[in-house]
Amino acid sequence: MALKIRLARGGSKKRPYYHVVVADARSPRDGRFLETLGSWNPMLAKDDAKRVELKVERIKHWLDHGAQPTDRVLRFLNEAGIAKREAKNNPEKAKPGKKAQERAAEKAQKAADAAAASE
């Protein structure tokens, strides 16, 4: 059974609140889980101590038993010093799309033509 340490959403509409849970990887996001390991309240300020609360001992227990944290939970564990998250680098993501590149090239060509005509 593949285990995941992930978030389960709670709270009302437009007021999210998440529980950090360990669950079977096949179960739905808000479905059955084995244990609650903490909580995350994104509505609180980033420097608030109650924004992310984790049960460190239980998380270490589940990590030792092969549970894999999701990327967001791994960020929390990295901040708490429990697990190491490697920084990701995707330089292609910041580049504009094909159409935007075509428009930029067309605009630059028009500017170059206008500069040549004014000389």
N, C-alpha and C positions, 0 to 999 in steps of 0.2 A: 504494500500500500504506500503510494507516494504521498508524503505529507508536505503541506505548504504552510508557511507562516504568512498570513495575509490580512487584509482589511475587510471587515464586514460593515456595511453601512447601516447606520441608525439615524435617528433624528427625523425631523419633519422636512417638508418641501422647502428648499432654499436655506435650510439650517442643518448642514451635514454634521454628523458625529460618527466616528468610526471606532470599532473595537478591533484590536489586534488579536487575531485568533489563529489557532493551529487547526487545520482541517485537511481532509482528504482532497487531493488535487482535483478529483472528478466531481466533487460536490459544488453546487452553485454558490455564488458570492455570498448571499445572505442565508444560505442553507445551513445544514447540519455541520457542527464543528466539534472538536474534541475538548478544547479548553480556551478560555479567554486569557490572554497574556498581557493586556494593557489597553490603552485607549489613545485616540488622537482627536483633538477638537480643533479643526482648522479655523474656527471662528475667533479663537483667542489670539492675542498678539504673539508674534514670533518669540519674544523674550519671556513670555509667561511660562512659569514652571509647570503648570497644569495642562499645557498644550499637548505634550506627549508624556504619557505615563506608561512605564514598562515594568513588568515583573521579571527582573534580570535573571534570577535563579531559574525560573521556569523556562525562560527563553533559552538559556544555556543548556538545560536538560533536553529540550526538544531539538536543538541544533546538534547535540551529541547523538541523538537518536535518528539523525538523517533528515530532519525537516529542512526544506529549502525556503528562505525568505524571498518574497517578491521584491522588485526593485525599490518601491516606496518604503517598505518595511526595512530593507537593507540600509536605506538612508538614515532611518531612525537608529538602527543598531550601530551604524558607523558613528553617529553623533554621540551615542552613549558609550562608545568604546568596546562594544561587544564583538562586532564583526567588522571586517575591512571591506570597503566598497571601492573598487577601482573607478577612477574618473573616466567618463566616456568622452570620446572626441569624434565628432562627425562633421568635418569641414564642408561636406557636400550639402548639408542641411541649410546652411546659411546662404547658399547661392540662390539667386532668383530663378524662376522657372523659365522654360524655353520661350514662351510668348513675351515675358518681361524683358528677356535678353534681346529679343528681336526688336521690341519697341525702343529700348535704350540705344541699340545700334542705329536704328532708323533716325532717332532724334539727334544723335551725334553726327550722322551723315548730313542731315538738314542744316545743322549748325555750321558744319564745315563748308557746305555749299554757300550758305549765307555770308560767311566770312570771306570766301573767295570772290563772291560777287561784289562785295562792298569795297574791295581793294582796287 
